[in-house]
Amino acid sequence: MDFTYTETQDMIRDTLSRFLADTYDFETRQKFINGDTGRDPAIWTALAQDLGMLGAAFSEEQGGLGGGALENAIIMEELGKVIAIEPYLPTVVIAGGALKAVGGAQADAMIPEIIAGNAIVAFAYAEPQGRYDLANLRTTAKKDGAGYVLNGHKSTVYAAPWASHLLVTARTGRNQRDKDGVSLFLIDANLAGIVRRDYPTVDGSRASEIYFENVAIPGDALLGGEGTGLPLIEQIVDEATVAVCAEATGVMQKLHEGTLEYTQQRKQFGLPIAKFQVLQHRMVDMFMEVEQARSMTVMGTLKLDLPANERMAAVSACKSKVARGAKFVGQNAIQTHGGIGITQELAIGHYFKRATMIEGQFGSADYHLDRYERIALAD
Ligand SMILES: Cc1cc2nc3c(=O)[nH]c(=O)nc-3n(C[C@H](O)[C@H](O)[C@H](O)COP(=O)(O)OP(=O)(O)OC[C@H]3O[C@@H](n4cnc5c(N)ncnc54)[C@H](O)[C@@H]3O)c2cc1C
């Protein structure tokens, strides 16, 4: 199998990496996340308009660069290296993925807005009782004339305070955990009846609890079929899962590099602690986890187009490995730094926090091992 990147893919990585080196050093990121809104909108505009980065994963007919999941993975890995809080995952990977899958007028209208940097979409799917079950929904969308009326509560909606649109999962029929009766809607984030409670997340982003109180939404907000949306939701969540694994690879690489560098500076008994064999072994173990995470992410990315069961098995194998690797690398980075590893001033603790959140995002290692077993080992 040929793992060589194309010229365009190399160009995307190099351009983004140079841009982030100039604009997203650790101190600047701290200024963004500690500011009132938690971000600098100029970065998103530059990613869209100066770099064309938000179009990398869309087809040329849609105004993009003709890429797909691999381009998403390349971009997510670079964003991970600077623990960027930019809403690329919900806007391009998740909402963009849903729009590409359904096509038609909604895609024609919305994808250019995403590519231009005018639209930010937050993915409102998780509910307090739902765990990782995408069909466990209490939020309802009841038919009302040509449209629907939305009621319910979505939890920890990343990037919602910045969003122009919300991608919402809701029940249009059947009962709370049924696989049928689930639908996906793309709606304006500022409709009457949407109530948000915003807060900073532990990994430097912003999120919201969102309450839908009799929100009237138009009929054309429905993406895909009414009541048959679960396979589409599972597909976009799998794409997102692999994308956070790519981000994790970038985060883990920086945790490893930062720790290696620290062991070369910190002296004990007149020697850098990097000279001690036990720490050298630890550095090698961390390096192996980074490389395995990278390989598993490539595998998961390349299998996203397979039939649902094969795709799910590959994504679960990828996420369970990456989640364990992120935990191992993160914990060893902190342990090796000693006390300063958990200070606000040093980047390493912030990388650790993002690695920790990624561990559980879209399913923990245990959840994905279980899903892998159910799918891959089924008769
Ligand atoms: C939450 C918290 C609260 C704290 N509160 C206090 C407090 O109230 N009062 C106080 O005085 N201190 C406090 N500390 C500091 C704490 O005692 C030190 O952080 C701890 O002893 C580790 O020392 P260090 O940070 O200098 O790490 P280091 O000694 O630099 O250790 C860094 C890494 O190098 C390894 N290492 C060090 N020497 C060797 C060696 N010779 N061979 C092989 N490996 C080695 C260590 O195992 C570790 O993995 C606190 C720390 C934390 C995290």
The ligand as an SDF file (V2000), in Angstrom:
LIG
                    3D

 53 58  0  0  0  0  0  0  0  0999 V2000
    0.0450   19.4110   43.3830 C   0  0  0  0  0  0  0  0  0  0  0  0
    1.4440   19.6080   43.9520 C   0  0  0  0  0  0  0  0  0  0  0  0
    1.5900   20.1690   45.1780 C   0  0  0  0  0  0  0  0  0  0  0  0
    2.8750   20.3630   45.7230 C   0  0  0  0  0  0  0  0  0  0  0  0
    2.9940   20.9260   46.9500 N   0  0  0  0  0  0  0  0  0  0  0  0
    4.1990   21.1200   47.4770 C   0  0  0  0  0  0  0  0  0  0  0  0
    4.3740   21.6940   48.7770 C   0  0  0  0  0  0  0  0  0  0  0  0
    3.3940   22.0150   49.4500 O   0  0  0  0  0  0  0  0  0  0  0  0
    5.6280   21.9130   49.2770 N   0  0  0  0  0  0  0  0  0  0  0  0
    6.7220   21.5680   48.5400 C   0  0  0  0  0  0  0  0  0  0  0  0
    7.8440   21.7980   49.0020 O   0  0  0  0  0  0  0  0  0  0  0  0
    6.5850   21.0080   47.3150 N   0  0  0  0  0  0  0  0  0  0  0  0
    5.3790   20.7660   46.7680 C   0  0  0  0  0  0  0  0  0  0  0  0
    5.2620   20.2030   45.5220 N   0  0  0  0  0  0  0  0  0  0  0  0
    6.4850   19.8770   44.7660 C   0  0  0  0  0  0  0  0  0  0  0  0
    6.7870   18.3810   44.8180 C   0  0  0  0  0  0  0  0  0  0  0  0
    7.3260   18.0080   46.0190 O   0  0  0  0  0  0  0  0  0  0  0  0
    7.7420   18.1160   43.6470 C   0  0  0  0  0  0  0  0  0  0  0  0
    7.0530   18.4810   42.4780 O   0  0  0  0  0  0  0  0  0  0  0  0
    8.1170   16.6300   43.5750 C   0  0  0  0  0  0  0  0  0  0  0  0
    8.9430   16.3000   44.6630 O   0  0  0  0  0  0  0  0  0  0  0  0
    8.8580   16.3090   42.2870 C   0  0  0  0  0  0  0  0  0  0  0  0
    9.9680   17.1340   42.1520 O   0  0  0  0  0  0  0  0  0  0  0  0
   10.1800   17.9610   40.8280 P   0  0  0  0  0  0  0  0  0  0  0  0
    8.9140   18.6400   40.4230 O   0  0  0  0  0  0  0  0  0  0  0  0
   11.3890   18.8120   41.0200 O   0  0  0  0  0  0  0  0  0  0  0  0
   10.4600   16.8470   39.7480 O   0  0  0  0  0  0  0  0  0  0  0  0
   11.8600   16.2800   39.3180 P   0  0  0  0  0  0  0  0  0  0  0  0
   12.6720   15.9020   40.5030 O   0  0  0  0  0  0  0  0  0  0  0  0
   12.4540   17.2010   38.3150 O   0  0  0  0  0  0  0  0  0  0  0  0
   11.3890   14.9750   38.6030 O   0  0  0  0  0  0  0  0  0  0  0  0
   11.0610   14.9930   37.2190 C   0  0  0  0  0  0  0  0  0  0  0  0
   11.1590   13.5920   36.6770 C   0  0  0  0  0  0  0  0  0  0  0  0
   12.5000   13.1610   36.6870 O   0  0  0  0  0  0  0  0  0  0  0  0
   12.6130   11.9400   37.3810 C   0  0  0  0  0  0  0  0  0  0  0  0
   13.8760   11.9270   38.1070 N   0  0  0  0  0  0  0  0  0  0  0  0
   14.3430   12.8550   38.9840 C   0  0  0  0  0  0  0  0  0  0  0  0
   15.5270   12.4960   39.4430 N   0  0  0  0  0  0  0  0  0  0  0  0
   15.8370   11.3210   38.8840 C   0  0  0  0  0  0  0  0  0  0  0  0
   16.9220   10.4370   38.9880 C   0  0  0  0  0  0  0  0  0  0  0  0
   17.9650   10.7070   39.7780 N   0  0  0  0  0  0  0  0  0  0  0  0
   16.8780    9.2950   38.2850 N   0  0  0  0  0  0  0  0  0  0  0  0
   15.8420    9.0190   37.4730 C   0  0  0  0  0  0  0  0  0  0  0  0
   14.7870    9.8240   37.3560 N   0  0  0  0  0  0  0  0  0  0  0  0
   14.7740   10.9570   38.0370 C   0  0  0  0  0  0  0  0  0  0  0  0
   11.4050   11.9090   38.2960 C   0  0  0  0  0  0  0  0  0  0  0  0
   11.0300   10.5820   38.6440 O   0  0  0  0  0  0  0  0  0  0  0  0
   10.3540   12.5690   37.4620 C   0  0  0  0  0  0  0  0  0  0  0  0
    9.7890   11.6430   36.5840 O   0  0  0  0  0  0  0  0  0  0  0  0
    4.0110   19.9810   44.9760 C   0  0  0  0  0  0  0  0  0  0  0  0
    3.8360   19.4070   43.7110 C   0  0  0  0  0  0  0  0  0  0  0  0
    2.5930   19.2060   43.2190 C   0  0  0  0  0  0  0  0  0  0  0  0
    2.4420   18.5560   41.8540 C   0  0  0  0  0  0  0  0  0  0  0  0
  1  2  1  0
  2  3  1  0
  2 52  2  0
  3  4  2  0
  4  5  1  0
  4 50  1  0
  5  6  2  0
  6  7  1  0
  6 13  1  0
  7  8  2  0
  7  9  1  0
  9 10  1  0
 10 11  2  0
 10 12  1  0
 12 13  2  0
 13 14  1  0
 14 15  1  0
 14 50  1  0
 15 16  1  0
 16 17  1  0
 16 18  1  0
 18 19  1  0
 18 20  1  0
 20 21  1  0
 20 22  1  0
 22 23  1  0
 23 24  1  0
 24 25  2  0
 24 26  1  0
 24 27  1  0
 27 28  1  0
 28 29  2  0
 28 30  1  0
 28 31  1  0
 31 32  1  0
 32 33  1  0
 33 34  1  0
 33 48  1  0
 34 35  1  0
 35 36  1  0
 35 46  1  0
 36 37  1  0
 36 45  1  0
 37 38  2  0
 38 39  1  0
 39 40  1  0
 39 45  2  0
 40 41  1  0
 40 42  2  0
 42 43  1  0
 43 44  2  0
 44 45  1  0
 46 47  1  0
 46 48  1  0
 48 49  1  0
 50 51  2  0
 51 52  1  0
 52 53  1  0
M  END
$$$$
